[in-house]
């Protein structure tokens, strides 16, 4: 990602509606669907500034990697120990068959070799261990946001399903999310393309708007895995290494 994106992330990741509601949603997915064992060994790959590490630590002992040196330094401070430099698909610095859960949260779209990356993660999971994966979906939504974040692609659900199956995973959950806000977000992206006023849309909204968006998006914590969501800005999956 561009340097300014990491700088903005570090400023906003504790208060911006997208980060705060998303953490609550993922917390719910881990609690209800992943169900890691007590004292689980957890690895987050591409941890960025470390904004998910506290949430993940609720479920076990967390290790993390991050490629960008500045973001890695911030994440290390938040974790209280060193976050390792790593670039997918090379995970040779992490032991094979060691982890109860690996989190890959909006990272796969940054990686050239997505198939090789999923295979490398599979090898690091214990039998029965789970990969918690999120990615942006809908290629037609491609915008300046994707360019600023150095995305290689936005996925289709069928593509993620095939990548997972080819890597040997069992699919426990695969659901769109950020669904309740999908209509206005999609409208903004389309209008931006039509008017030529497409931007990376990373700004902090006003406090009332931020609270409203946080509340609406956060409602999905109780929906994912219980109610079929037909569309969304992103996709969340729980992929299990067979026991």
C-alpha positions in Angstrom: 0.0 0.0 0.0 1.0 3.6 -0.4 2.8 5.2 2.6 -0.1 7.7 3.1 -2.5 4.8 3.3 -0.6 3.3 6.3 -0.3 6.7 7.9 -4.1 7.2 7.5 -4.7 3.7 8.8 -2.7 4.3 12.0 -4.7 7.5 12.7 -8.1 6.0 12.1 -8.1 2.3 12.9 -9.3 2.7 16.4 -12.3 4.9 15.6 -13.3 4.8 11.9 -16.6 2.9 11.5 -15.1 0.4 8.9 -12.4 -0.8 11.3 -14.5 -0.8 14.5 -17.6 -2.6 13.1 -15.5 -5.0 11.1 -13.6 -6.1 14.2 -16.9 -6.8 16.0 -18.1 -8.8 13.0 -14.9 -10.9 12.8 -15.0 -11.4 16.6 -18.4 -12.9 16.1 -17.3 -15.1 13.3 -14.4 -16.5 15.3 -16.6 -17.0 18.4 -19.5 -18.8 16.6 -17.9 -20.5 13.6 -14.1 -20.9 14.0 -14.4 -21.8 17.7 -10.6 -22.0 18.3 -9.6 -24.2 21.3 -8.7 -22.6 24.6 -5.1 -21.3 24.4 -5.2 -21.4 20.6 -2.0 -20.6 18.6 -3.0 -17.8 16.2 -1.1 -16.2 13.3 -2.2 -13.0 11.5 -0.5 -12.5 8.2 -0.3 -8.9 6.9 -1.2 -7.4 10.2 -0.8 -3.8 8.9 -0.6 -1.4 11.9 -1.9 -4.2 14.2 -5.5 -3.0 14.6 -6.8 -6.6 14.8 -4.3 -7.9 17.2 -6.1 -7.1 20.4 -9.3 -8.6 19.2 -7.5 -11.8 18.0 -5.7 -12.0 21.3 -9.0 -12.7 23.0 -8.9 -16.1 21.5 -5.3 -17.2 22.1 -1.7 -16.5 21.7 -1.1 -14.3 18.7 1.9 -14.1 16.4 1.9 -11.7 13.4 3.7 -10.7 10.2 3.8 -7.5 8.2 5.9 -6.5 5.2 5.9 -2.7 5.6 8.6 -1.6 8.1 6.7 1.4 9.6 3.4 -0.5 9.9 5.4 -3.5 11.4 6.9 -1.2 14.0 3.4 0.1 15.1 2.0 -3.4 15.1 5.0 -4.7 17.2 4.3 -2.0 19.8 0.6 -2.9 20.0 1.3 -6.7 20.2 4.1 -6.2 22.8 6.5 -8.4 20.9 8.2 -8.5 17.5 6.0 -8.7 14.4 7.9 -10.7 11.8 8.7 -9.5 8.3 7.2 -11.9 5.8 6.0 -11.8 2.2 3.4 -14.3 1.0 3.7 -17.0 -0.3 7.0 -17.5 1.6 6.0 -18.6 5.1 9.2 -20.6 5.8 9.9 -18.6 9.0 6.7 -20.1 10.5 6.5 -23.8 11.6 4.3 -26.2 9.6 1.2 -27.7 11.2 1.5 -25.4 14.2 -1.5 -23.0 14.2 -5.1 -23.4 15.2 -6.1 -20.3 13.2 -4.5 -18.1 10.6 -6.1 -14.7 9.9 -5.7 -13.2 6.4 -7.8 -10.1 6.5 -7.9 -8.0 3.3 -4.4 -9.2 2.3 -4.9 -11.8 -0.4 -5.8 -9.2 -3.0 -2.4 -7.6 -2.5 -0.5 -10.8 -3.3 0.5 -11.8 -6.8 0.5 -15.6 -6.1 -2.8 -16.0 -4.3 -3.0 -19.8 -5.0 0.5 -20.4 -3.6 -0.3 -18.2 -0.6 -3.4 -20.3 0.3 -1.4 -23.5 -0.1 1.4 -22.1 2.2 -1.1 -21.2 4.9 -2.8 -24.6 4.6 0.6 -26.2 5.5 0.9 -24.0 8.6 -2.4 -25.0 10.0 -2.9 -27.9 12.4 -5.4 -30.6 11.1 -8.8 -29.0 11.9 -7.2 -25.6 12.0 -9.0 -22.7 10.2 -8.1 -19.8 7.9 -10.2 -16.7 8.6 -10.1 -14.9 5.2 -11.6 -11.6 4.1 -11.2 -10.1 0.6 -12.9 -7.3 -1.4 -15.3 -8.6 -4.0 -17.1 -7.4 -7.2 -14.5 -6.5 -9.9 -16.9 -3.9 -11.3 -16.4 -1.9 -8.1 -12.7 -1.3 -8.8 -11.9 2.3 -7.9 -9.2 4.7 -6.8 -9.5 3.0 -3.4 -8.1 -0.3 -4.9 -5.4 1.6 -6.7 -4.2 3.4 -3.5 -4.2 0.2 -1.6 -2.2 -1.6 -4.3 -4.8 -4.3 -4.9 -4.1 -6.7 -7.7 -7.8 -7.7 -8.0 -11.2 -7.7 -6.5 -12.6 -11.2 -6.4 -15.7 -13.1 -7.4 -17.2 -15.5 -4.8 -16.8 -18.4 -7.2 -13.1 -17.6 -7.6 -12.4 -17.7 -3.8 -14.4 -21.0 -3.6 -12.2 -22.6 -6.4 -9.0 -21.3 -4.9 -9.9 -22.8 -1.5 -10.9 -26.1 -2.9 -7.8 -26.3 -5.1 -5.7 -25.7 -2.0 -7.4 -28.6 -0.1 -9.6 -26.6 2.3 -13.1 -27.5 3.5 -15.3 -24.5 3.2 -17.1 -23.9 6.5 -18.4 -20.4 5.8 -18.3 -18.2 2.7 -20.5 -15.1 2.9 -20.6 -11.5 1.5 -20.5 -8.9 4.2 -20.7 -5.1 4.4 -24.0 -5.9 2.8 -26.3 -3.4 4.6 -24.2 -0.5 3.4 -23.7 -2.0 -0.1 -26.2 0.1 -2.0 -24.8 3.5 -1.0 -21.2 2.4 -1.3 -21.9 0.9 -4.7 -23.7 4.1 -5.7 -20.8 6.3 -4.6 -18.3 4.1 -6.6 -20.4 4.2 -9.7 -21.0 8.0 -9.5 -17.3 8.6 -9.0 -16.5 6.6 -12.1 -19.1 8.5 -14.2 -18.1 11.9 -13.0 -14.3 11.3 -12.9 -14.3 12.2 -9.1 -13.2 8.8 -8.0 -11.0 8.9 -4.9 -9.6 6.5 -2.2 -12.5 7.3 0.2 -10.4 6.9 3.4 -11.4 10.1 5.1 -12.9 10.2 8.6 -16.6 11.2 8.4 -18.3 13.4 11.0 -18.9 11.9 14.4 -22.7 11.4 13.9 -22.2 9.9 10.4 -19.4 7.7 11.7 -21.6 6.4 14.6 -24.5 5.7 12.3 -22.3 3.8 9.8 -20.7 1.8 12.7 -24.1 0.8 14.0 -25.5 -0.2 10.6 -22.4 -2.2 9.6 -22.1 -3.7 13.1 -25.5 -5.3 12.8 -24.0 -7.9 10.5 -22.2 -9.4 13.5 -25.4 -11.4 14.3 -26.3 -12.1 10.7 -23.3 -13.7 9.1 -23.5 -17.5 9.1 -27.2 -17.3 10.2 -28.9 -15.3 7.4 -27.8 -15.6 3.7 -26.4 -12.3 2.5 -26.7 -12.1 -1.3 -24.3 -9.3 -1.9 -21.7 -7.1 -0.2 -18.6 -5.0 -0.6 -16.4 -7.8 0.9 -16.4 -11.5 1.5 -15.6 -13.4 4.7 -14.7 -17.1 4.6 -13.7 -19.7 7.2 -11.6 -22.4 5.4 -10.8 -25.5 7.4 -7.8 -27.9 7.0 -9.4 -31.3 7.1 -8.9 -33.3 10.3 
